[in-house]
Amino acid sequence: MKFFKISITAAAIAVSFTATAGINIIDNEKGIFSIGGDVEFDLNYQEKTNEAAGDDNSHFDQTGRILIELAGERNTDSGYLLKFKAQPLMDSSGVINLDDSWFSFGIKDSWEVKLGRFEAYDMFPVGQDTFLEYSGDTANDLYTDNAGYMYQVKEGRGRGGQTGQLMYSQTFGNLYTEVSTMIGDRSDLFTDTYHGKEIEGSGDSIIVRPVIAYQINNFRVAASMEANLVKDAITFVDGSEGDVGNRIGYGLSANYTQGDLSVNVNVAYLDALNEADSSLGLNVLWKGFGVGYIHGVNDFDAASGWHDGKIEVQTAYTSYEFADIFDVEDFSIYVGAYHTNLSDKGVSLASNFAEGDDMGGRLRFKYLF
């Protein structure tokens, strides 16, 4: 421990933080150990409108966090690679969380096995999303009744509450493949209810999420699906029929990158109990300026007893990065805004979707170290 403290002090003196983010604390024949991270603090303004209730709600606050990244890597003489990463998060609210925490081994540019807590391949990249919310819920990892669900092929992507993760990936030249899994109680995907009925985790889920991606010159295309292999892993508390955890999703994503220009097009579809959800997204990033649009549809069956027909969510967002503040390469200020609207096209059986326009703006300060 004493040697470790001395090493950190010496490295801190020897390395300038205006250089590239992160510093190597140890770099020898046994591998590399480094410390890095980022600072991200936001000034936010939001305005939410509930037309049904005739309410307007304006909110101004400041949020943020500091992320510390501890990473290690070792290459063996026989060609194998071992890596680990841990990313504690210290929120400005005083709460300590965790982003990534994983260990992997394999052969560089070939195959890799990863275990722990992480995010698998992003099948719905949204570009420079300085401020992006939806009328209803963000829905990346939480389904909420009475809120629009913007499905993005992320229910099995990772960082679930009480779940473990295991992933195998392999690269064949321009072709990349992976099969990731989430194992454990996945009932925290939902709040307390699904279509108005209380749910419970009746067993451990096994969500499998294969991805295949191909890169040719400046163009990349990827396809994926995700499904829970365990029957009745999430059920209704009152004994009502229905396997809430039986959800199968599909996604396609395409990217074009040329110099300062990057374009993403994403499509996702989910077949769930008495509900089908689809999303279409398009975003463009050019010279620090980003703009995007996402259109989502939730289609409910009358058999749900909850809603009959569709709701639609339309969201537009934009942001701009002021880079290299004070001539510091890793310090940026972002200005971002979004506008979103939910409209009910169906017939309410028991639901209470809040129609209206939501909007917000954000000033973000971000520093990589």
C-alpha positions as CSV (number, residue, x, y, z in Angstrom):
1,M,0.0,0.0,0.0
2,K,2.9,2.4,0.8
3,F,4.5,1.7,-2.5
4,F,1.2,2.3,-4.3
5,K,0.8,5.7,-2.6
6,I,4.4,6.7,-3.6
7,S,3.8,5.6,-7.2
8,I,0.7,7.7,-7.5
9,T,2.4,10.8,-6.1
10,A,5.4,10.4,-8.4
11,A,3.2,9.9,-11.4
12,A,1.1,13.0,-10.5
13,I,4.2,15.1,-10.4
14,A,5.7,13.7,-13.6
15,V,2.6,13.8,-15.9
16,S,0.8,17.0,-17.0
17,F,-3.0,16.8,-17.0
18,T,-3.2,19.0,-20.1
19,A,-2.0,15.9,-22.0
20,T,-4.3,13.1,-23.1
21,A,-6.8,11.9,-20.5
22,G,-5.6,9.3,-18.0
23,I,-2.2,8.5,-16.6
24,N,-0.3,5.2,-16.3
25,I,0.6,4.5,-12.7
26,I,2.4,1.2,-13.4
27,D,3.8,0.1,-16.8
28,N,6.1,-2.9,-16.7
29,E,6.5,-6.5,-17.8
30,K,3.4,-7.4,-15.7
31,G,1.1,-5.0,-17.5
32,I,-0.3,-1.5,-17.3
33,F,-2.4,0.0,-14.5
34,S,-3.9,3.4,-15.1
35,I,-6.2,5.9,-13.5
36,G,-8.5,8.3,-15.4
37,G,-12.0,9.5,-15.5
38,D,-14.2,12.5,-16.2
39,V,-16.0,15.4,-14.6
40,E,-19.5,16.2,-15.8
41,F,-21.8,18.9,-14.3
42,D,-25.0,20.3,-15.7
43,L,-27.3,23.3,-15.3
44,N,-30.8,22.1,-16.4
45,Y,-34.1,23.7,-17.2
46,Q,-37.2,21.6,-18.0
47,E,-40.8,22.4,-18.7
48,K,-43.4,19.7,-18.7
49,T,-47.0,20.0,-19.8
50,N,-49.9,17.7,-18.9
51,E,-52.8,18.7,-21.2
52,A,-55.2,16.3,-19.6
53,A,-54.7,17.8,-16.2
54,G,-54.1,21.3,-17.4
55,D,-50.8,21.4,-15.5
56,D,-47.6,23.2,-16.4
57,N,-44.5,22.3,-14.4
58,S,-41.2,24.2,-14.8
59,H,-38.0,22.9,-13.1
60,F,-34.5,24.3,-12.8
61,D,-31.7,22.4,-11.1
62,Q,-28.0,21.4,-11.2
63,T,-26.8,17.8,-11.5
64,G,-23.5,16.1,-12.1
65,R,-21.0,13.5,-11.1
66,I,-17.3,12.6,-11.1
67,L,-16.3,9.3,-12.6
68,I,-13.0,7.6,-11.5
69,E,-11.8,4.9,-13.9
70,L,-9.3,2.2,-12.7
71,A,-8.1,0.1,-15.6
72,G,-5.5,-2.7,-16.0
73,E,-4.2,-4.6,-19.0
74,R,-1.7,-7.4,-19.4
75,N,-0.3,-9.1,-22.5
76,T,1.3,-12.6,-22.1
77,D,4.2,-14.0,-24.2
78,S,1.8,-16.5,-25.6
79,G,-0.4,-13.8,-27.1
80,Y,-3.2,-13.7,-24.6
81,L,-4.7,-10.4,-23.2
82,L,-6.2,-9.8,-19.8
83,K,-8.1,-6.6,-18.9
84,F,-10.2,-5.2,-16.1
85,K,-12.0,-1.9,-15.5
86,A,-13.9,-0.3,-12.6
87,Q,-15.7,3.0,-12.7
88,P,-17.1,4.4,-9.4
89,L,-19.4,7.4,-9.8
90,M,-19.8,10.1,-7.2
91,D,-23.0,12.1,-7.8
92,S,-23.3,15.7,-6.7
93,S,-26.4,14.5,-4.8
94,G,-24.1,12.6,-2.5
95,V,-24.9,9.2,-3.8
96,I,-22.1,6.8,-4.9
97,N,-22.9,4.6,-7.9
98,L,-21.0,2.3,-10.3
99,D,-20.8,2.4,-14.1
100,D,-18.6,-0.4,-15.4
101,S,-16.9,-3.2,-13.3
102,W,-15.6,-6.1,-15.4
103,F,-12.8,-8.5,-16.2
104,S,-12.0,-9.9,-19.6
105,F,-9.5,-12.3,-21.3
106,G,-8.8,-13.3,-24.9
107,I,-6.6,-12.6,-27.9
108,K,-6.3,-9.0,-29.3
109,D,-8.3,-8.5,-32.5
110,S,-9.6,-12.0,-32.2
111,W,-11.9,-13.3,-29.4
112,E,-12.7,-12.1,-25.9
113,V,-14.7,-13.3,-22.9
114,K,-16.0,-10.5,-20.6
115,L,-17.7,-11.0,-17.2
116,G,-19.1,-8.4,-14.7
117,R,-21.1,-5.2,-15.2
118,F,-20.8,-3.4,-18.6
119,E,-22.7,-2.3,-21.7
120,A,-22.7,-4.5,-24.8
121,Y,-22.9,-3.2,-28.4
122,D,-25.0,0.0,-28.8
123,M,-27.8,-0.8,-31.2
124,F,-29.5,2.6,-30.9
125,P,-26.7,5.2,-30.8
126,V,-28.3,8.7,-30.4
127,G,-25.2,10.8,-31.2
128,Q,-24.3,13.8,-29.2
129,D,-27.2,13.6,-26.7
130,T,-26.3,16.4,-24.3
131,F,-30.0,16.6,-23.2
132,L,-32.4,13.9,-24.4
133,E,-35.6,12.9,-22.7
134,Y,-39.0,11.7,-23.8
135,S,-42.6,12.5,-23.0
136,G,-42.9,9.7,-20.4
137,D,-39.8,7.8,-19.6
138,T,-36.3,7.5,-21.0
139,A,-37.1,3.7,-21.2
140,N,-33.5,2.6,-21.7
141,D,-33.7,0.5,-18.5
142,L,-37.1,1.1,-17.0
143,Y,-40.7,0.6,-18.2
144,T,-43.3,2.8,-16.6
145,D,-47.1,2.6,-16.9
146,N,-48.8,5.7,-18.2
147,A,-45.5,6.7,-20.0
148,G,-44.3,6.4,-23.6
149,Y,-41.8,3.6,-24.0
150,M,-39.0,4.3,-26.5
151,Y,-37.6,0.8,-27.2
152,Q,-33.9,0.8,-28.2
153,V,-32.8,-2.8,-27.9
154,K,-31.3,-2.1,-24.5
155,E,-33.3,-4.4,-22.2
156,G,-30.4,-7.0,-22.4
157,R,-27.6,-4.6,-23.1
158,G,-26.3,-4.5,-19.6
159,R,-25.8,-2.7,-16.3
160,G,-29.0,-4.2,-14.9
161,G,-29.7,-4.0,-11.1
162,Q,-29.2,-7.5,-9.7
163,T,-28.0,-9.3,-12.8
164,G,-24.7,-10.7,-13.8
165,Q,-23.3,-10.5,-17.3
166,L,-21.3,-12.8,-19.5
167,M,-20.3,-12.0,-23.1
168,Y,-18.3,-13.6,-25.9
169,S,-17.1,-11.6,-28.8
170,Q,-15.0,-12.3,-31.9
171,T,-13.6,-10.3,-34.8
172,F,-13.1,-11.6,-38.3
173,G,-11.5,-8.8,-40.2
174,N,-14.3,-6.3,-40.9
175,L,-16.9,-8.6,-39.3
176,Y,-17.6,-8.2,-35.6
177,T,-19.9,-10.6,-33.6
178,E,-20.9,-10.9,-30.0
179,V,-23.3,-12.8,-27.8
180,S,-24.0,-11.1,-24.5
181,T,-26.2,-12.4,-21.6
182,M,-27.9,-11.0,-18.5
183,I,-28.6,-13.5,-15.8
184,G,-30.7,-12.8,-12.7
185,D,-33.8,-11.0,-11.5
186,R,-34.8,-8.6,-14.3
187,S,-38.1,-7.4,-12.8
188,D,-36.4,-4.1,-12.1
189,L,-36.8,-3.4,-15.8
190,F,-40.3,-2.3,-14.7
191,T,-41.7,-0.1,-11.9
192,D,-44.2,-1.8,-9.6
193,T,-46.8,-2.5,-12.3
194,Y,-47.3,-3.7,-15.9
195,H,-50.5,-2.6,-17.6
196,G,-51.9,-1.6,-14.2
197,K,-51.1,-4.9,-12.4
198,E,-48.5,-5.4,-9.8
199,I,-45.7,-7.8,-10.9
200,E,-43.0,-9.8,-9.2
201,G,-39.8,-11.7,-10.2
202,S,-40.8,-15.3,-10.0
203,G,-37.4,-16.6,-11.1
204,D,-34.1,-15.6,-12.6
205,S,-34.1,-14.4,-16.2
206,I,-31.6,-15.3,-18.9
207,I,-31.6,-12.7,-21.6
208,V,-29.5,-13.5,-24.6
209,R,-28.5,-10.7,-27.0
210,P,-26.5,-11.6,-30.2
211,V,-25.1,-8.9,-32.4
212,I,-23.4,-8.9,-35.8
213,A,-21.8,-5.8,-37.3
214,Y,-19.9,-5.3,-40.6
215,Q,-17.6,-2.4,-41.4
216,I,-16.8,-1.5,-45.0
217,N,-14.8,1.7,-45.6
218,N,-16.8,4.5,-43.9
219,F,-20.1,2.6,-43.6
220,R,-21.1,0.2,-40.8
221,V,-24.3,-1.8,-40.4
222,A,-25.4,-3.9,-37.4
223,A,-28.3,-6.3,-36.6
224,S,-29.3,-7.7,-33.3
225,M,-32.1,-9.3,-31.3
226,E,-32.7,-10.0,-27.6
227,A,-34.9,-12.5,-25.8
228,N,-35.5,-13.9,-22.3
229,L,-35.1,-17.7,-22.4
230,V,-36.8,-18.4,-19.1
231,K,-40.6,-18.9,-19.0
232,D,-42.6,-17.1,-16.3
233,A,-39.5,-15.3,-14.9
234,I,-41.7,-12.2,-14.3
235,T,-45.4,-12.7,-13.5
236,F,-48.4,-10.9,-12.0
237,V,-48.8,-10.9,-8.2
238,D,-52.5,-11.6,-8.3
239,G,-52.0,-14.7,-10.4
240,S,-53.4,-13.3,-13.7
241,E,-52.3,-15.2,-16.8
242,G,-49.5,-13.7,-18.7
243,D,-45.7,-14.1,-18.9
244,V,-44.5,-10.5,-18.5
245,G,-40.9,-11.5,-19.0
246,N,-41.6,-13.0,-22.5
247,R,-40.2,-10.1,-24.6
248,I,-38.4,-10.5,-27.9
249,G,-36.8,-7.5,-29.5
250,Y,-35.1,-6.8,-32.9
251,G,-32.9,-4.0,-34.1
252,L,-31.0,-2.6,-37.1
253,S,-28.4,0.2,-37.0
254,A,-26.4,1.9,-39.7
255,N,-23.6,4.5,-39.4
256,Y,-21.7,6.6,-42.0
257,T,-18.6,8.5,-40.9
258,Q,-16.5,10.8,-43.1
259,G,-14.1,13.2,-41.5
260,D,-16.1,15.5,-39.1
261,L,-19.4,14.0,-40.3
262,S,-21.2,11.1,-38.6
263,V,-24.7,9.9,-39.3
264,N,-26.7,7.2,-37.5
265,V,-30.0,5.5,-38.5
266,N,-31.6,3.1,-36.1
267,V,-34.7,0.9,-36.1
268,A,-36.0,-1.2,-33.2
269,Y,-39.1,-3.4,-32.6
270,L,-40.3,-5.2,-29.5
271,D,-43.0,-7.9,-29.2
272,A,-44.2,-8.0,-25.6
273,L,-47.2,-9.2,-23.6
274,N,-50.3,-7.4,-25.1
275,E,-48.1,-4.7,-26.5
276,A,-45.8,-4.0,-29.5
277,D,-43.3,-1.1,-29.5
278,S,-41.3,0.3,-32.4
279,S,-38.8,3.2,-32.7
280,L,-37.1,5.0,-35.5
281,G,-34.1,7.3,-34.9
282,L,-31.9,9.5,-37.0
283,N,-29.1,11.7,-35.8
284,V,-26.2,13.7,-37.4
285,L,-23.0,15.1,-35.9
286,W,-20.8,17.6,-37.7
287,K,-18.0,19.7,-36.4
288,G,-19.3,19.7,-32.8
289,F,-23.0,20.3,-33.8
290,G,-25.5,17.5,-33.3
291,V,-29.1,17.1,-34.2
292,G,-31.4,14.1,-33.9
293,Y,-35.0,12.9,-34.1
294,I,-36.7,9.8,-32.6
295,H,-40.2,8.6,-33.3
296,G,-41.7,5.9,-31.1
297,V,-45.0,4.0,-31.3
298,N,-46.6,1.8,-28.5
299,D,-49.4,-0.4,-29.8
300,F,-51.6,-2.0,-27.1
301,D,-54.0,-4.9,-27.4
302,A,-57.5,-4.5,-26.0
303,A,-56.8,-7.8,-24.2
304,S,-54.5,-5.9,-21.9
305,G,-57.4,-4.2,-20.2
306,W,-55.1,-1.2,-20.1
307,H,-55.3,0.5,-23.5
308,D,-56.6,-0.2,-26.9
309,G,-54.6,1.3,-29.8
310,K,-51.5,3.4,-30.2
311,I,-49.7,6.2,-28.5
312,E,-46.9,8.1,-30.4
313,V,-43.9,9.9,-29.0
314,Q,-41.9,12.3,-31.2
315,T,-38.7,13.8,-29.9
316,A,-36.2,16.2,-31.4
317,Y,-32.9,17.2,-29.8
318,T,-29.8,19.2,-30.6
319,S,-26.5,20.3,-29.0
320,Y,-23.2,22.1,-29.7
321,E,-19.8,21.4,-28.2
322,F,-17.4,24.3,-27.5
323,A,-14.2,22.4,-27.3
324,D,-10.7,23.1,-25.8
325,I,-11.9,25.7,-23.3
326,F,-8.8,27.7,-22.0
327,D,-6.8,25.8,-24.6
328,V,-7.2,22.6,-22.6
329,E,-7.8,19.7,-25.0
330,D,-10.0,17.7,-22.7
331,F,-12.3,20.5,-21.4
332,S,-15.5,21.2,-23.2
333,I,-18.8,23.0,-22.7
334,Y,-21.9,21.7,-24.3
335,V,-25.2,23.5,-24.9
336,G,-28.2,21.2,-25.6
337,A,-31.9,21.2,-25.9
338,Y,-34.8,18.9,-26.6
339,H,-38.5,19.0,-27.4
340,T,-40.9,16.0,-27.1
341,N,-44.6,15.3,-27.5
342,L,-46.8,12.4,-26.6
343,S,-50.2,11.9,-28.4
344,D,-52.8,9.2,-27.6
345,K,-54.2,7.7,-30.8
346,G,-56.1,4.9,-29.0
347,V,-58.9,4.3,-26.5
348,S,-58.1,4.4,-22.8
349,L,-59.4,1.3,-20.9
350,A,-57.6,2.1,-17.6
351,S,-54.5,4.1,-18.5
352,N,-53.9,7.7,-18.0
353,F,-51.3,8.8,-20.6
354,A,-50.3,12.4,-20.1
355,E,-50.4,14.1,-23.5
356,G,-48.5,17.3,-24.0
357,D,-45.2,19.0,-24.9
358,D,-42.1,18.7,-22.8
359,M,-38.9,20.6,-23.4
360,G,-35.6,21.4,-21.8
361,G,-32.2,23.0,-22.1
362,R,-28.9,22.2,-20.6
363,L,-25.4,23.7,-20.1
364,R,-22.9,21.0,-19.5
365,F,-19.3,21.3,-18.3
366,K,-17.2,18.2,-19.1
367,Y,-13.5,17.5,-18.4
368,L,-11.6,14.3,-19.1
369,F,-8.6,13.5,-16.9
